[in-house]
């Protein structure tokens, strides 16, 4: 199986590489459109600020490529947020794969949300064998509200989408690569799709 | 609900843990990777590695360690100690660290906080603040509490938040090593003052101290070293007791 992690200069890529290795696979880092197109599975990571990350994507033309991909694509954290219509962070236009706008938590709660929180209302093969209310590790200041593509929900100030799915596109707000054995199992489920 | 976090801290010198450890099942008590794995398996929510070595070789050794830890454990970890430039941080994050903790370098060059937050995001910037009370005022100290600064804890905390820190690790030098409990009054005040998570550090001696720092100190996370290393407190038992006190934890 060919697994490509999109390398566009944003994100803690090494942790995902290691998690994939622990699952017994190897991943390639690339921003080459041909390499990405030929992959069986594509992982779209992201950590940092949305408008900067989007600029980096545009520089390599990946903003055009990603929405056209046909194989399973997995956006993690900021990667998931960039797959939405737009983000309030830096007033950023997204890739429009998930039909929802990303907005900021209010100052009624501590921002960023940092730590372990539960996921529930699980509705996807991504969560095959995963019980309701398992803890996942999250670090984020912006969130995708509940929408028709929501496949997991988490509560922080409001109930919001901690995972999204649209056709071959999947996204999690949490970091499966940093969420213990259960997180690793979710990453493994994606690789088995 | 977001849980409160329990964070063991490992002091590292030349790639080895230095504080004595008391795990019977450890093959090599000085191996930080093996210790990290044990803590991770026991239910630690995060780990902090504090590098206290001062040799020229330190950076390379630390990077090797970060890679080994990142390849072994699947929970987040923070690396601190001697980090003073954007390049220092870049190499640690590239090798698998999730966050870095800066202390003296932030006091000496506050712009570093802005630069790191801008380049890597606030989520990976932890500002560690060591403070102790002098004439009733909480004063920020450097070099493990030896050197006082002009900074007031609360003013400095507010400033680091405004500059883009994602989290504050507050160690009370008055409490550190006493095993008499955390500085809950100052912690609660900090938690009210800033809107980023606060990690309580310094003073853990009993399970009740953790209960108190989450309830009275309003801390988001609690960090400790020796009580975990010497197995005076086991993480599983600690979390169970926190849950009995209606404190949300990951079990």
Interface residues (C-beta under 8 A of the other chain):
Chain A: X12 X14 X15 X18 X19 X21 X22 X47 X48 X49 X107 X110 X111 X112 X113 X114 X115 X116 X117 X118 X135 X137 X139 X140 X141 X155 X156 X175 X177 X178 X179 X180 X181 X183 X184
Chain B: X1 X2 X3 X4 X5 X40 X45 X67 X70 X71 X74 X75 X76 X93 X94 X95 X96 X98 X118 X119 X120 X121 X122 X123 X124 X166 X167 X195 X196 X197 X220 X221 X250
